[in-house]
Amino acid sequence: RVKSLPKDFVWGGATAAYQVEGSTKVAGKGKTMWDDYLKAQGRFSPDPASDFYNRYPEDIELSRKYGLNSIRVSIAWTRIFPEGYGKPNQEGVAYYHRLFKECLDQGLEPYVSLHHFDSPQTLFENGDWLNRKNIDYFVDYAEFCFKEFTEVKNWFTINELISLAYSQYIQGNFPPNHHFDVTSGIQAQHNELVAHARVVNLYKKLGLPGRIGLIHVIQPIYPIDDTPENVHAAKLQDAFMNKFLLDGTFLGYYSDDTMESINEILRLNDAHLEIEDGDLDILAKAAPQNDFFGMNYYQNQFIKAYHGESTNSFNGTGDKGTSSFKFKGVGEAVKKEGVPTTDWDWNIYPEGLYDSLKRVSRDYPNCKTIYITENGLGMKEEKPAEGEILADDKRIDYIDQHIEAILRARDEGVDVQGYFVWSLQDQFSWANGYNKRYGLFFIDFETQKRYIKKSALWFKELADTIK
Ligand code: BGP
């Protein structure tokens, strides 16, 4: 369907340190909140993941060969500061210098996140983002990185603030596994926004020559029908999943309309939010200073009103029909006829991406340039025979439909400048392990051998149309 890409389009693959690097116990690295948790859970290990710590030259070479001009990576906070603060670990610092050099030497522009779900264990134990002291440590870590890694010109502070807060405290499938702990869920969102804003303000104060932004996953919420009850439920769910964070980031305050919904949710769930003196000044100062916005998009949600007790079950195995979500006083996620779903019950709905791009550019003038920083299809896939190419036509179709939606929004004036597929190569998935694959390149996790998927060839064909 999509025939060509715009001039100078950023065309990349995305990774995250903990999901690709492996080598979690080497070279002075400290533990993240996942190490002991995954061990105790006993389902899957973060080692060796994609062994990117050792094999990055190979993956970067593949990226170049298949036409990518950019790559999204994250720095593991615990490779730089094993305990989250204190003395920097020189081996970790040296590793990222080597990685960035390799990217640049191969003609790939690195887009670098400072935090991608991998809080240091020490800070996790003292409250993670719920402890305001950890915001200070994050700002210090960011400052160190800005001054050290001057070869990086494109920074993201935090990846998917909502997914982290939601998975930790609402859905309960990330450590510490709280379910519908609404106070923590909203407080973590706010505190992470303050952390982001402080880092943006610092970056601008330092007058550094690069660009900075953050990454939100947008999950557009639609009422299942137009009854007032369901329309209201969708409005509440949207405030919790999207609008609270978008307002905080790009307006620099939470609008009355947003707070009306948030307060209704808090009331119904005996929860509260604390905004400290000065927080809103920090947000207001940062809002116009974001250079760009990284939007991740996978799926939308259809919502119906729900008044019973909150319950949910998370589909971590890829068995269709096993996920459910019911949020007291807010809503219940339901499926809509005619909308296909993945094996993990995620709706396939490219129109949601188009709608989200239009919405963000219409409602948030401070949101200037947008990059789609993640989008892709998770599947179970078998290793191809030697010399054969894995035919992932479903993934190509998924990406194709979503690029089409992006280009349509762009034609209508939304400033989208690039696309990073999730994911570059197959990786370790936080709550699904190794059987949910997203990559352009298949990895046999036992031998670490890379195999080409058809989507990589398709990516290359489109890459060749970028002038
Ligand atoms: C996003 C994360 C990624 C990645 C992706 C796919 O929320 O930023 O780190 O994991 O989702 O999610 P999953 O692995 O659960 O399918």
Residues whose N, C-alpha, C, O or C-beta is under 5 A from the ligand:
A	BS01	BGP	A16 E160 S163 G378 S429 W430
